[in-house]
Amino acid sequence: MDSPSSEVKIVSECFVKPKTIPEKWKEPYHLSPLDLVMLSMHYLQNGLLFLKPSMISESDDAIKTKDFMQTWLQKLRDSMAVTLVHFYPLAGRLSTLKTDNPRSYSVFVDCNDSPGAGFIHAKSDLSVRDIVESKYVPLVVQSFFDHHKAVSHDGHTMSLFSVKVTELVDGVFIGLSLNHAVGDGSSLWHFFNSLSEIFNAQETDNLLLKNPPVLTRWFPKGYGPVYSLPFTHPDEFISRFESPVLKEKIFHFSSETITSLKSKANQECRTTTISSFQALTAFIWICITRARKLPYDHEIRCSLAANNGTKLDPPLPLSYFGNCISAIRSKTVTSGELLENDLGWAALKMHQAVIGNTREEVSATIENWMKSSYVFHLEKLLGAMVVHIGSSPRFKMYECEFGMGKAVAVRSGYGGKFDGKISAYAGREGGGSIDLEVCLLPEFMEALESDQEFMSLASSSS
């Protein structure tokens, strides 16, 4: 699968600027403290896999295929230029003002000298089946994205955002990569949805969006619009996390399975407050812990990515573009405790973590950060033997369409992956189904796939 014949070859690269330059283009675009903490995190990388229209994929006419792709690529590039009018900071670069005394490092987005956002066309001799029917997610999928292994601070010298289109034999993969200091997963899918909306508009000159982003950055009361980190050089706060060799697999959970897990967890806890997602999270936490075969007294925890927009003061609008996430952590327990108790016990731990993420708790965390600023580092943020669930089945992934029907699958790149990282996506058929993209060390993945309870409820998903 990852032989030289399946290499992804770059056909063309260019930069795209907004079709019309916004009034604020020349002004510095300052980042919130919630953005600055992400400067050492990998770029976010998510994409959608589509089948080429049947009249093209079934044709032996190379000219027809070439004409379709040329026309389609131009339309996508034009749509991107229109979408960037609304999301103009994505066409910029990071810039820094720094002083040694006092120690100050102020990062902002500068659009003036930027060539724009990246747009890449690539080709591969792989087919859609090679991607979706592979037992594990093929390593080559990482090549479907720009900014491989880049961290957000690298946005000083590379684009903050890019679209990479990889043309397969019978399909097209659209991979988006977003600088994490500029936006979170919600921001990435907001752009993806908006790009789809513009692409499918009757007139590509239509500059109106149903849900335009709110670009005004949030700052705690008494701060902003400029905030400086207490550093003088990036070496003081930038590190580059290298992921170990992992097995990555998509597991599908039907809505019926998730409903039964929720019912079981609530019955065991004699409550009705545990949500479907909390029950599913508890189930995967138990199964991965069992697969790891840890000593009884080994301390473990599970965490979830949470959007804190409604818990800020003032609360953020739903269409806010920027970072407003944190990791909600369960209380630390031992491996033995988790495995000797039932699903409800674990689900209650996750429920308590979620309801404990109050407005007061979020406010206190931000207040403490303002007094002693730091930058997130993946290896320190998570620790060993953690299970962390990111992304969200609430993101409208399969609503993104680009003239080729509904996407076949969602996939992600190298960024932010480690042993125990799980990304949650809405299932393709909808209805409350969920796909979990699970990353584990090979020996743990093998043990998980041998777990009868897990495999009786999960099915391999395309």
N, C-alpha and C positions, 0 to 999 in steps of 0.2 A: 504493500500500500504506500510505503514511503520510499520507494525506489526512485532512482533518478528519472524514470519515465513519468512519474507522477508529480514532478516538480511544478511549481507555479511560476510561470514565466511572465515578466512584466512586458506588456505591449506598449503602453504609453502612460505618461504621468504629466499632470498639470496642476495648477492652482486655480481655485475658483473664488471670486470675490462677490459680494452682494450685487445684484443686478442694478440697484440704485443705492448710492452711498448714503447712509443715514446721517442726520445732522450731528449726532454725537460721535461719529466715526473718529474725529480728530482728538477727542477728549480721552484722558486715561480712564480705563474701566477698572475700578477698584474692586478687589476681592474681599469677601467677608471672612471673618475668623473661621467660619465653618468650612470655607474653601481652603484656606491656608494650611489647615491640618493635613490636607491631602497631597501636599507637594512631593512627598516621597512615595506615594502610592502609584501603582501601574496605571497606565491608560485603561479605561473601560473599553471592552471589545465585545460587541454583540452583532449578530447578523442573521439574515434569513436566506434560506435555500429555496429556489423556485425551479420548476420545470419549464423549459422553453415551450412556447406554443407548439402543439402537435404538428401543425403544418410545416414548422421549421425543423423540429427534432426528428421527424420521420422522413425528411427530404434528403436526398443525396446531392441536392443542388447547393454547392458551396457558395455560389453567388447569392442565392436567396438568404442563406444563413448570415453571410457577411453583411448584406444590405439591412437585414433585420437588426443586427447588433449595432451597426453604425447609427441607424436612425434612433434606436432605443437609447444608446449611450448618449447621443446628443440631447435627447429629450430629458434624460435623467440629469445631465450636467446643467441644462437650462433650468430645470426645476430646482436644483440645488442652489443656483444663483438667486432665484426668487425666494427660496426658503431662508437663505442667509440674510435677506433684508430684515427678517424678524429676529434672527439669531446672530446678529452681526459680530458679537465678540468672538464667535467661533472662527472667524476669518483673521483673527489677530495673532499676536505672539506675546509671550510673557516678557516683561521687562522689570528691572529692579533698580530702586534707589537705595543706596546703602551708605551708612556712616560708621566710623570706628569708635567715635566718642561723642555721644553715647552709642552703644552698640545697637544698630538698627538695620533691618532688612525688609524693605517694603516692596512686595510683589504686586504687579497690576498687569492688565492686558493693554497692549499698545497695538492699535490697528494701523497706524500711520505708515510704518515701514514694512508691513507684512505683505507677502505676495498673495495671501489668502488661505483658504482651507484646501486640503489635498484631495485630488480626484485621480484614482489609479484604475487602469484597465489591465487585467491579467488574464492568462489562459492556462488551462490544465487539461490533460487528456483523460482525467477522471470522469466518471459518470455520476449521476445523482445516486444511483444504487450503491456505488462504492462508498459514499458518505453515509447514507441512512441505513444500509444493511450490514455494515461492518459491526462485528461483535462489540468493539470499543470505538470510541470516537477517534478517527485516524489522526495521527500527529500532523499530517499535512494541513488539516483545518486551521492550524495556527498561522499558516502562510496565507490564509484568506483575509488577513487583517494587516493594516499598516501599524507602525509604532511597536513592533515586536520587542518586548522586554523594556520598553521605555517607561520612565517614571515622569510624573507630572512636571517636575522642575525642568525636564528636557524641553518643555514648551518654549524656553527662551530661544532655542535654535531650530525647532521643528514645528510643524503645524499643530495647532491645538485640537484639530478635528480633521478627519478624513473619511472619505468613502472609497472603498476598494471593491471593484466589481471583478469577480473571477468567473470567467466564462468556461463552463464545463462542456463536455460533449453534448449533453442533452439538457443542460440546466444553467442557471446563473445564481451565483452567491453574491449577496450585497452585504459587505462587512463594514460596520461603522466603528471607528475608534475615537474616543473622546477623552480629552485631558481631564483627569479626576479633580483637579483644582478649579475647574470651570463648571463642572456639573456632575450629578450622580446618575444612577441608573434610570430614575424617573425622567431626568433631563434628556438622556440619550434617546429613550423611547418617545419622548415628546417630539424631538426633532424627526425621528423616523416616521411617526404618524403624520407630522406636518409635511414632510417631503412627499409622502404618499398622497396626501390631500392635494398638494400643488400639482403633482404629476398627473393626477386623474381629473384635474379641473378642465372644463371645456376650453378655457383660454389659459395658457401658461403665463400670461401677463397678469393674471388675477393675483393681486397682492394681499387679498383678504384671507385670513385664517379663521376657522370656527373657534379655535382655542389658542390665541396668540400667547407667546410666553411673556411673563412679567420679568423684566431684566433688572429691575431695581434691586440692588443687593441689600440683604438684611444685616443690620448691626445691632448689638445690644444697646440699650438706652445709654446715652452718654459717650458712645464711641462712634467712629466713622466720620467721613467716608474713607479715611485712610487708616490702616492699622499696620504697625510694623512688628516683625518678629525680632526677638532679642539676639540676633546673630549678625555676623559680619561676612561669613563665607559659607557656601553651600555644603562644604565638607563637614560642617558642624551639625548638620541636620538631615542630610540626604544619605540614604543607604539603598542598596540594590538587592532586594530579596531574590534569590535564585530558587526556583521551585525544584524539588527532587523529581526523579522519574516517577510519573504517576500513571495509573490506569484511569481512564475517564469513560463513564458509561451513562446512558440515559435510561432511567427506569420510569415506567408509566404507571400511574395510579388512577383507576377509573373513579368517577364520582360516587359510584356505589360502594367501592372499597373505602373511600375516604369517609363516607357517611357512616359506615359500619365501625370504623376506627373511632370516630367521634362518639358514637353511641356507646361503645365499649368503655372508652375512657370516662365518660360522664357517669355511667352506671357504677363503675368501680370506685369513683370518688363520691358517689351519691350527690351529684350536682348537675346543673345544666349549663354551666358557664364556660366550659372548655370548648374552644372553637375547633372547626375541622382542621385548620392549619396547625394549631397547637398539638392536636392528637397525632397528625402525620409527622410533625417534627419529633415528638416523643418516640414514635415508632422507629424512625430512622436512627435516632440517637441510640436507642437500645440495641438495634441490630448491628450498627457499626461498632459499638462498644464490645458486643459479643464477638464480633469478627476480629477485634484487636487482641483478644485474649490477655487482657491486662491483669496484673496482680490485684487481689481483692481490695487492697487499701490505696490503690493508685487514684489520685484525685483527678476528676474530670469535670467538664461543664459543657453546656450547649449554648450557642448564641444565635440571635436572629438580627438581620438588618432591619431597622425601623425608621420610618419617615417621621420626623419630629415637627413637621411644619405647623400642625395645629397646636403644638405645645409651646411654641415660641411666643414672645411678647414684643410686638403684636404678632398674632398668628399670621402665617404666610398664606397667600392665595394658592389654590390647587395648581395653578399654572405657573407657579414660581420656577424660574430657571436658575439652578445653582444647587449647592449641597445643603441638605438639612437632614442627614441621616446619622445614626449611631448604631452601635452593636448592643442589643439588649442581652444580658448574660443571665443564665440560670445561676442559682446558688451552687457553689462547688459541692460535689458529692463524690463518693468513692465508686469505683467500678463495681464493687461487690454490692453496694447498696442499690445501685440502679438495676442490676441484673436479678437481684433476689426479690425486688418489688414488681408490681404489675404495671401495665401501660398507664393506668389512671394516675399512679404515683408520679411517674415521669411527666405526664401531661400537666399535672397540677403544678409541678416545678416550673414548666414553661409558662403556664397561665399566670403564675405569681410574678414571674419576671416581666411579663408584658404589662400587667396592671400596675407594677411597681415603677414603670417608666412614666412617671407623672410630670405635669408641668413644672412642679417644684423641683423634682429631681433633675430634669433637663436644664432648668435655670441655674441650679447650683453647680452642675458640671461645667456649664459655660462660664459662670462667674469665676470658678476656680481656675479655668484655663486662662482667662484674661489676666489673672494675677501672676500666673506662671506658665507662659506659653510654650508649647511643644508641637512637634509634628508626628503624626502617626507613622509607626514602622510596623509592617505586617508581621514580622517575626516576633516582635514584643507585644503586639496587640492581641495575639491569639494564643501563643504558647503551644506546647506539645499536646497531642491527643485530644484536641478540641474538635467539636463538630460545629460548623458555622454555616447557616443558611442565608444566602444573599439572593438578590434579584427579587421578583415578585410575580405571582400568578395574576396579579391585578393589572400588570402592564398589558396594553392592547397590542400584542405582538402580531397576531395573525390578521389583524385589521389592516396591516400595511400591505398594499397591493400595488403592483407596478406593471399592469398590462399582461400579466402571466398567470392570473388566477391566484388562489390562496397559496401561501407559502407551504412547502412540504415539511420544513423543520426549522427550528431555531438552533443555532450553535454559537459558541463563544471562543475567544482566543486564549492566549497564554496568560494574560494579565490577571493577577490576584488569585492564582490557584495554588493550593497546598493540600497536604494530606488532611482530609476531613472537610474540604470545601464543597458545598452543595449549592447549586443555583436552582431556584424554583421557577418554572415556567407554566403558563396555562397550557393544558393539553390541546392538541390541534382540533379535536372534535368539540371542545368547549364543554358546557354543562357542568362545570365544577371539577373537571378532571385536571390532574397536575402531572407534569413531567419533572423529575428531579435529575439534574445533571450532577452525578456523584464523582468526586475525585478522591482516589485512595492510593496508598502504596500498593504495589502489585499483590503482595501476600495478603493484605487486608481485603482487597477486592475479590480475590479468589475465595476467601473464607465467607465473604458476604454472599457471593453467588452460590455457595454451598449451604446457606442457611435456609432450611425448608420453610420456616415461618415467613421469612422475608419474601422468598421467591413465590410463595403461594398467593401473596397479595400484590406483588409487583410484577409487571411484565416488561420485557425489553421493548423500547419504543424507538421508532424511526425518527 
